[in-house]
Amino acid sequence: MKKLNIMDSVITKTKNYVTTNDDKCIAQIMAIAEKGGFRIYVAWEWEEQAKQGAFGFCKSRELYQEVTKEAIQETANYGWDIGCTGEEIKIFANLF
């Protein structure tokens, strides 16, 4: 697994992503049920890195009752970085 020095970004096999209004390139969002709520995971990066298939992986700091745009943005901006922990491969296996 090749690691870049950007937000613990990891090279993936995907080059598919959606660009948001604030210029984030999101490859995938996952919401996994946990203790009566949802833990949100976001695979994202800035466009220059996303074009290379490199993405950072974030995990929400709290559980959410609904998956909203605001919850996704909060996770991408302030969530725990799980890149290069192995957790990103378990959650986003299809990107690898």
Secondary structure per residue as TSV (DSSP state, phi and psi in degrees):
chain	resnum	aa	ss	phi	psi
A	1	M	-	360.0	122.5
A	2	K	-	-87.2	130.4
A	3	K	B	-108.6	136.8
A	4	L	-	-103.0	156.9
A	5	N	S	-89.2	46.4
A	6	I	S	-130.4	108.3
A	7	M	T	49.7	35.4
A	8	D	T	50.1	39.2
A	9	S	-	-68.0	149.6
A	10	V	E	-127.0	139.8
A	11	I	E	-71.5	128.3
A	12	T	-	-115.0	179.1
A	13	K	S	-92.5	-2.1
A	14	T	-	-97.2	146.9
A	15	K	-	-125.1	14.0
A	16	N	-	-94.7	128.9
A	17	Y	-	-161.0	165.4
A	18	V	E	-117.0	134.5
A	19	T	E	-93.2	130.8
A	20	T	-	-89.5	173.6
A	21	N	T	-62.2	-26.2
A	22	D	T	-99.4	23.9
A	23	D	S	68.7	17.5
A	24	K	E	-81.9	144.0
A	25	C	E	-106.6	110.4
A	26	I	E	-101.3	122.0
A	27	A	E	-85.1	-37.0
A	28	Q	E	-165.6	149.6
A	29	I	E	-124.7	134.8
A	30	M	E	-125.3	141.1
A	31	A	E	-125.7	118.1
A	32	I	E	-116.2	128.9
A	33	A	E	-61.5	134.3
A	34	E	E	-154.5	122.3
A	35	K	T	46.6	46.8
A	36	G	T	81.9	7.3
A	37	G	E	-142.1	-160.3
A	38	F	E	-127.4	134.4
A	39	R	E	-93.9	128.3
A	40	I	E	-100.7	137.6
A	41	Y	E	-124.4	137.4
A	42	V	E	-131.8	128.8
A	43	A	E	-102.7	112.6
A	44	W	E	-150.1	165.3
A	45	E	E	-165.9	171.8
A	46	W	E	-78.5	158.6
A	47	E	H	-57.2	-41.8
A	48	E	H	-57.2	-43.5
A	49	Q	H	-75.5	-38.6
A	50	A	H	-61.1	-36.6
A	51	K	T	-60.6	-26.5
A	52	Q	T	-88.6	-1.5
A	53	G	T	83.4	14.2
A	54	A	E	-95.1	131.0
A	55	F	E	-138.5	147.7
A	56	G	E	-94.0	156.8
A	57	F	E	-127.5	123.7
A	58	C	E	-122.9	149.3
A	59	K	E	-122.6	134.9
A	60	S	-	-61.6	145.7
A	61	R	S	-79.6	-15.5
A	62	E	S	-139.2	169.5
A	63	L	-	-91.1	145.6
A	64	Y	B	-117.6	147.2
A	65	Q	S	-83.5	-25.1
A	66	E	S	-136.5	147.7
A	67	V	-	-93.5	107.4
A	68	T	-	-120.0	165.9
A	69	K	H	-56.3	-41.5
A	70	E	H	-65.5	-40.2
A	71	A	H	-66.0	-38.3
A	72	I	H	-66.6	-44.9
A	73	Q	H	-62.4	-43.3
A	74	E	H	-58.5	-43.8
A	75	T	H	-65.6	-46.3
A	76	A	H	-62.9	-41.0
A	77	N	H	-80.2	-37.1
A	78	Y	H	-130.2	2.6
A	79	G	S	-69.6	168.1
A	80	W	E	-71.8	133.8
A	81	D	E	-76.3	118.3
A	82	I	-	-110.9	10.0
A	83	G	T	-62.1	140.0
A	84	C	T	64.8	23.3
A	85	T	S	-104.9	-12.3
A	86	G	S	93.7	-26.4
A	87	E	H	-64.7	-34.5
A	88	E	H	-63.8	-33.3
A	89	I	H	-71.6	-37.0
A	90	K	H	-67.4	-43.2
A	91	I	H	-76.7	-41.6
A	92	F	T	-113.9	43.1
A	93	A	G	-52.7	-36.4
A	94	N	G	-67.5	-17.3
A	95	L	G	-81.7	-13.1
A	96	F	-	-108.2	360.0
